[in-house]
Amino acid sequence: MLNPAMTERGVDALEWSFIGVVLGILVVGILSIYSVTSKSLLTMFPVYLKQSIWILVGLLAFWVIGSMDYHKLARLSIVFYGIGLLLLIGVFLIGKNSRGAQRWIPLGPLAMQPSEFVKLPLILMLASYYSNKVRQGWWYRVIIPALITLPGFVLILKQPDLGSSLGFLAIYVTLLLAVGVKSKAFGLVLLSALMLFPFAWGGLWGSLHDYQKERIISFVDPAYDPGGKGYHGLQSRIAIGSGEIVGKGLHRGTQTQFKFLPEGHTDFVFAVFAEEWGFLGALLLLSLFLSLFLIGFEIAAKAKDLLGALLTIGVIGMIVFGVIVNIAMTLGLAPIVGIPLPLMSYGGSSMIMTMASLGLLLSVRRRRLTLS
């Protein structure tokens, strides 16, 4: 049953703010993609129009998930996660290889990236696990959730997709910290990680492709190969700096319009925006993301139950990780690992998954007044 007050109130002020902030970021993203791709003559169907279609599909997913009961979705989490793992296995069997990585499953003229779609099932799975009953002790609170996360993490890392695998790991860490870890346990985890890091790094470094190794070296030494693997990061920093205070304006960014900055519509869309709208524009965009995070935390704080709170925290943690790493990457503060900027970078799988995840927040918000 629903509280009559809930069924009569419609969309409240916080929900309008939530929807407004999401739409604001989407508009900023499509403007940036339009600016950097509208003059391309390589395709009859411009990238910004494709992104517009993905946004519409994402908005539909947002509304559908927001209209569903998140408890029912959580009860099916093991099914969703199992399907996600099967899709990740399918990448190695029928996947499409591009630029040395096998991350996509072809669907006719389109392609799906399973590593994006499996993130939401992981959030549902871990939140459901932690909320079913009190999880005390090292084994139940840390190890079992880690074992749940491990198969997806390894399958994504083997594609190879270092950025998505780190995002997958960030979901686990976020929810682990949300349910609370005793200081002794956390200290033991940290100490063990530091002790094992040299051995784990050797295995991880050996599993990386040459281009991934060179990107990390370019981050450590910015002067390394400025015309090769260090080129993207260098041009990104030049674009952001050249925007100065108020930016150069739409279609007037020299680094982006003259194609000095590659991948301006995907991983480096923030650099495109910063060059055209400057420091003030970047500050406005960061304010929109901050507003989204604060609204998410308010939804979590007022959730009906622990499940709703954990689902919200998991989604916000996933998006926070993507925003921080992507922007740090474009500023030269983190290695280039191919993490898209949520709600802004071009990509159908990422857009649909992010919007569906935000729909889960809407579902939690709308059901905070239910009686059953």
Summary of the structure (lengths in Angstrom):
residues: 372
radius of gyration: 21.0
end to end distance: 5.9
largest distance: 64.6
contacts: 1246
relative contact order: 0.16
helix: 70%
strand: 3%
